[in-house]
């Protein structure tokens, strides 16, 4: 369980995130909550999938993927913005 109460964050399917992919973005990104470039051609998927080896199954692993990409190893997770309330639910 993560600090915000999320379970199974890695290894199920690659999960789409809202960020556009920038290969050099993290070289000059903010230290806290980097959200990716403002625009781009490909989005970010994170976390690895059941199809990948263990070294890909971490939320820090990110790869570019065209927004039209689909398959049985890519999915999404419903999430909500916790705003300033960072305490885990329940």
KAGI-V108927 format. One record per residue. PSI is psi in radians with two decimals (999 if undefined). D_CENTER is the distance of its C-alpha to the mean C-alpha in Angstrom with 1 decimal. Layout:
BEGIN
((PSI/D_CENTER) (PSI/D_CENTER))
END
This chain:
BEGIN
((2.30/16.2) (2.97/14.0) (-0.39/15.9) (0.18/14.9) (0.15/16.0) (2.46/12.9) (2.74/13.9) (0.95/12.7) (-0.15/9.1) (2.52/9.5) (-0.15/12.0) (-1.26/12.5) (2.72/10.8) (2.36/8.0) (2.25/5.8) (2.45/6.0) (2.92/4.7) (-0.32/8.0) (2.46/8.2) (2.64/10.8) (2.29/10.9) (1.99/13.7) (-0.53/14.8) (0.21/16.7) (-0.78/14.7) (-0.24/14.1) (-0.49/17.9) (0.43/18.9) (2.88/16.0) (2.64/16.8) (-0.51/16.7) (2.21/15.2) (1.03/12.1) (2.29/11.6) (0.13/10.4) (2.98/11.1) (2.85/14.4) (-0.55/16.3) (3.00/16.7) (-3.08/16.1) (-0.40/16.6) (2.62/13.4) (-3.11/9.8) (2.39/6.6) (2.54/5.4) (2.73/3.9) (-0.13/6.4) (3.04/9.6) (3.09/12.1) (-0.39/15.7) (-0.33/17.0) (2.87/15.8) (2.88/17.5) (-0.53/16.6) (-0.22/15.6) (-0.22/12.4) (1.27/11.4) (2.48/9.6) (-0.35/6.3) (-0.31/7.6) (2.23/8.0) (2.51/6.7) (2.66/9.0) (2.55/10.6) (2.36/11.7) (2.51/14.3) (-0.30/13.8) (-0.05/16.7) (2.43/15.2) (2.88/15.7) (3.06/16.6) (0.09/16.8) (0.22/13.9) (2.33/11.3) (-2.71/10.7) (2.88/9.0) (2.27/9.3) (2.39/11.8) (2.85/11.4) (2.68/13.9) (2.13/14.4) (-0.14/16.4) (-2.33/18.0) (-0.19/20.3) (1.74/20.5) (0.16/18.2) (2.53/20.3) (2.57/19.0) (2.65/20.3) (999/23.5))
END
